[in-house]
Each structure stands twice: as C-alpha cells, then as structure tokens.
Amino acid sequence: MKRINIFISLLALGFLTAFTSCESLDQTPEDYFTNNAFWKDATQVDGYMTGLHSWLRSSYSTLFSMGELRGGLLGDGDDGTGTSVFNESMTAQTIIKQDLRADNAYFSTWNGLYANIVRVNLAINKIPELTFLSDAYKNFYLGQAYGIRAFYYYLLYATWGGVPLVTDAQILNGEISAATLSRPRAKASEIMALIKKDLDASEKAFVAYGGETYGDQYNWSLYATLLLKAEVYTFAANVTVGDQQATGTADLQTAKTALQTIINSGKFELKDDFYQAFRSDYKNKNKELIFSVPFNKTDVVYMPVISQCLAQGNYFTAAYDLNDQKLSLKNNDKYGTNTFVDGIVRYQYKETFWRSFDVTDTRRDFTFFAVKNSKTSAATGSNFGVLMKKFAGTYYPDEGRHRLDSDGPVFRYAEVLLLMAEVENDLGNDPSTYINQIRKRAYGTGYPVYTNQSQYQNTLAILSELDKEFVFEGKRWFALLRMKNAAGKSLVFEPAVNYPFIPGTNRTPILPESESYKMLWPVSVGTMTNDPAITQTPGYK
C-alpha cells in the first residue's frame, strides 16, 4: 500500500467528552481534509483514499475481537484455571465464556468504528463534486468508499444490530451542536438497508469505472465488494436481528451470484500449500488474497494481538515439544522457532480444538506449535498449550529481530469456496465440490473425499473446514450466528459444534437458548451515560 503522511490535530478535550455515540474523532472542527484547500488535485484524492485503507488497517484487531473471541475456539488454559501453559494469566476470559453484561460489555463507543465511517462519508460526499477528476476515477474511488463503509456497518450490524446511522460528515465540517453529536440507534432493518444500498452502489461504481479494479490484495476492489455482499446476504437470509426478519431464499440466490462471479473471474486460486497464504515470503501478488491489510517493516506497522499468542523466550526454551525434545531458538531460520517468541500467552486455543485436527491435515502444524512444560507428564490439561505459528511473522538473522510482519487477510479465496458450500447447502444443493477443494489443499494426495449428506451433516462438515481454515481470522462467531442445526436454530445453541474447555468433559452449547439475547453484544454503560439517546441492546440490564 502506498504510504501517506497525514497530520490531523486533536480535538479539544471538552469536545472529546461530548462526542460519544459517533466516536471522538481525531480532528479539529475545521479538519484539514474538509478545508477546500485540500481537495485540489488527483494526487490529494488518491492520498485520501490511501488514508482510508490505512485507517482500516488500524482497525484490523476488530476482526479478532468481534469474530474470534466468542467463537468457541479460545480456551481457559485447558484446566479451568484461566492460565496458559506457561502459567500466565489469560485475558478476556469473561468474554470468551460469554459472560457479557452492560457493566462488562468489552467494547466502548462502538469500538471506534464511527471515526472511520465519518472519514469514508467525507470521501463519498466530496468526490462527486470534484471537477478535476474524470468520471472513471470518481467511480473507482466511490466503488472503494461505498464498499469500505458497507464493511464497517456490517461489523456493527452483526455485533449490535441497530446502531447509530451516520452517513454525513458534519462533525468533520465543523458543524458542532448537540443534535449532530447525539445519534440514537437506528432500527436493524435501516442498517441492513444501508449496507445493501452501499454494496449495490459500490458494485455499480466499479462496473461503471470500466477498468481492472483488482491491482493487488491491498486495495479494495470489486471482488472485495462481491465477497462482502455474499457474506451480508447469507447472513441476512438466515438471521433475524431486531425488526429485520431473515430473508431466506432470495438473498441466498443473490449471495450465490456474487460468489459465482468471483469464481468465474479466474483471478483467484488457493495457494498450493496452506502456509503460503500467510507467510511473508509469499506476499507478492498472492492470488489467494482478495483483500488484506499490509504489515511490514517499511511502514513500521505490525500485526496486532498475535504477540499475545506467542511465548516469552525464557519460558519457551524451558519447555518441550510433544516428542519430549527441549525447545531452542535457531538463529538462522527465518520461519523457525525464533518466530514463536517475543510475546506473552494471553490467548490460548483449546486443546480439544487442536485434537480435532487429523494428523494428516497440514493446517494443524502450519497453524499451531504445540508445547508442554513437563517432559515426564502427559501432554494434556495444564501441561499442554499451543503457540500461533500462523501469522507469527519473520525472524531477520541480519538484524537479530523478530517482526510480526505477516499481512492481515480480510477476504481469502478459501472463504469464497466455503461460503459457496454453505449457500448451496442452504439452498438444498450438493456442497461437496467446494468442501473437497478445501480438503485437497489441506491434506494433499489421499485427502478424505466428502460426499453429500443431510443438510445438517453438510453444515457440520462445512463448519469443521471453516474452523481449521480460518483460525485467528475472525470468521467463526459470524458463521455460528448464521448457520443452523437440524432444528433450524443458530449453531450457537448446538452442543455438537462447541469444543469443551477441559478435555474429557461433555460438550455444551456456546449459548443456552435462555440467553439468546447474547447473540448481540451489550452497549457499555459509559456509552449510554455519555449519550442518553443510546439505548441498551434488548435483554441486557
């Protein structure tokens, strides 16, 4: 991604306190970008669009927080103590265990997404007015802007349902008043309508542009919009949120058409080996990545959260692998043991999840590195843990430095295949072709061929592949919400899809049906205190 040096002044402290429901933005009332002196030529506009991508990168951890924490893959130390294999206290345990309350909401002020939304709004409002831009470039930039805004609002919708609906940039234009600062939650149906409208606007703008929209994986393209569209319409087809009823077959057909367009484009494919989708030496023109955000030495911006899935060096070298070999740091291997350190284990995936992988499934050992503390004790419970090999970055021997420079995928071609399997299954069709493409890459020669079964058994097979394919990518929680069990209920209520915290214990659902309101998140007390127009998510007190 092109780099841009954008300097924005901080708001006065009083204004920071006042603006809560739509986020405290890092701008003065007369922001540099809204000043007519800025929007003077194509270079400035291109720089602003690069900035929108940079702000999206700054929010990358949102995918982990919203899509991974509650998905049932993260554990509590495998012995119920809430400590890692190295006896470190693990974080977000109440959220991982679904103990959400108004006073334990985890997120405050919508996790900062409205700051990014208002910046996108400014582009959507300004670009059509710019006479120095050709219609083609206006359409290209608007295709990106509408797609990115739909992405933010989809995350908000799937997390809270109805949220404040903000499509203006008044706050950036210095139009400060109580009315502009306070925004109540819109109906869920209004938010979904906006998302679909933005997706349509993005797609039409890219088509009107007429040129190639996919230059590389670092810029939002028509294909990012199409995959987001497929995910949104699949979610809408299956999930009732507030006053927005599940839409059923019509939206599934729309999702299928979007996915088929991506497949038919011929632009994307699975890499030969699973690790090649993530390792830094395969970044260049990676055809599996439809859209990702760059983390690298050049920008001095590195992947968030992942260090909390890695070890402290002294703990690592005191531990053993599962073959009872003492661990050591090899200083000449760019992708060796040095990439497992320089962290502290605050998040540890469940032992029961790790053991669900077949030994011949290459995704297990490309994703995790399993360790134990005691050489003589069995590798289970408190004597078992996994470090994150996937996204562990690169060790640079010439620098003696480990850098977390794996790119952050937002959309991969593997998701196209598994979402198509899901949609086909929901429509009553055979999803096995798409499941088997994923399995073939994962297992190689002799992969277990899947054959069409009942709709519920197909769902379980699709979810099993998704679980193993998208560790740490923030996909599972959203999939659980929209996928259904044999009774037609969300998989968050299905014991069979949850991995026990403690090996050997019975499976329980991620949520009991009596807590169905927890499919959405609560709004923090602070958010509602600062803006009385904001109401609590139904079910929370």
NORPEGI-V664315 format. One record per backbone hydrogen bond with DSSP energy under -0.5 kcal/mol. CO is the residue of the C=O (numbers start at 1). NH is the residue of the N-H. Records with the same first field share a line. If there is no record, write none. Layout:
CO->NH + NH
//
This chain:
4->6
5->7
6->8
12->16
13->17
14->18
15->19
18->20
20->23
23->25
25->27
29->31
31->34 + 35
35->38 + 39
38->40 + 41
41->45
42->46
43->47
44->48
45->49
46->50
47->51
48->52
49->53
50->54
51->55
52->56
53->57
54->58
55->59
56->59
57->60
59->62
60->63 + 64
61->65
62->66
63->67
64->68 + 69
67->477
68->71
72->499
73->350
76->82 + 83
82->90
84->87
88->84
92->96
93->97
94->99
95->98
98->100
101->104
102->105 + 525
104->101
105->107
108->111
109->112
110->113
112->115 + 116
113->117
114->118
115->119
116->120
117->121
118->122
119->123
120->124
121->125
122->126
123->127
124->128
126->129 + 130
127->130
129->131
130->133
134->138
135->139
136->140
137->141
138->142
139->143
140->144
141->145
142->146
143->147
144->148
145->149
146->150
147->151
148->152
149->153
150->154
151->155
152->156
153->157
154->158
155->159
156->160 + 161
157->161
159->521
160->162
163->186
164->166
165->167
169->172 + 173
170->175
171->174
172->31
174->176
175->177
177->181
178->182
181->183
184->165
187->191
188->192
189->193
190->194
191->195
192->196
193->197
194->198
195->199
196->200
197->201
198->202
199->203
200->204
201->205
202->206
203->207
204->208
205->209
206->210
213->215
216->219
217->292
221->225
222->226
223->227
224->228
225->229
226->230
227->231
228->232
229->233
230->234
231->235
232->236
233->237
234->238
235->238 + 239
236->247
237->248
239->241
241->244
243->245
244->241
247->250
248->251 + 252
249->253
250->254
251->255
252->256
253->257
254->258
255->259
256->260
257->261
258->262
259->263
260->264
261->265
262->266
263->266
273->276
274->277
275->278 + 279
279->282
280->283
283->286
285->287
286->289
287->269
288->290 + 413
291->410 + 411
293->408
296->300 + 301
301->296
304->306
305->308
306->309
307->310 + 344
308->346 + 347
309->388
311->343
312->315 + 316
313->317
314->318
316->319
319->327
320->372
321->324
325->321
328->330
329->331
330->333
332->334
333->336
334->395
336->339
337->340
338->341
340->311
344->346
346->91
348->75
350->354
351->355
353->356
354->357
358->361
360->362
361->364 + 365
362->366
363->367
364->368
367->389 + 390
369->387
371->385
372->320
373->375
378->380
380->383
381->384
385->371
387->369 + 389
389->392
394->396 + 403
395->397
396->399 + 400 + 401
401->396 + 403
403->394 + 405
404->303
407->409
408->293
411->290 + 291
412->415 + 416
413->417
414->418
415->419
416->420
417->421
418->422
419->423
420->424
421->425
422->426
423->427
424->429
425->428
429->431
431->434 + 435
432->436
433->437
434->438
435->439
436->440
437->441
438->442
439->443 + 444
440->444
442->362
444->447
447->449
454->458
455->459
456->460
457->461
458->462
459->463
460->464
461->465
462->466
463->467
464->468
465->469
466->470
470->473 + 475
475->479
476->480
477->481
478->482
479->483
480->491 + 492
483->491
485->488
489->485
490->493
491->494
492->511
493->495
494->497
495->498
498->500
501->503
502->505
512->515
513->516
515->518
516->519
517->520
524->528
525->529
526->530
527->531
531->534
533->185
537->540
//
